[in-house]
Amino acid sequence: MSAPLAPVVPETIRWERSVEVLWRRTATGVVVLPHDSSTASTLEGLHSALWLALVRAMTVDTLVDHLTDHLDDDPAARRRVVGDAIRALVASGAVRESLNP
């Protein structure tokens, strides 16, 4: 039996910061505290850059363009890595699908 596949991040969805998240920049990244959590998370590297890029809602492709300094040269790998980072931030409650199409 094979393991279930991770959900795909559709190309047309725009992503944004969850408005209920408290956050602060630190010397090494960003600390986020989602509204429904009692645990703060420290975002570093790509995750921190992704959070900071989401000043406005963006698609995965737009985020890939903004985050080139943190990504590999392979276009497929770039999309996969950004998709994985979005899924992690969605799971933590820090990022959500944009309510404004």
Secondary structure, DSSP 8 states (H G I E B T S, - for coil): ----------TT--EEE-TT-EEEE-SSSEEEE-TT-S--EEE-HHHHHHHHHTTS-B-HHHHHHHTGGGS-S-HHHHHHHHHHHHHHHHHHTSEEE-S--
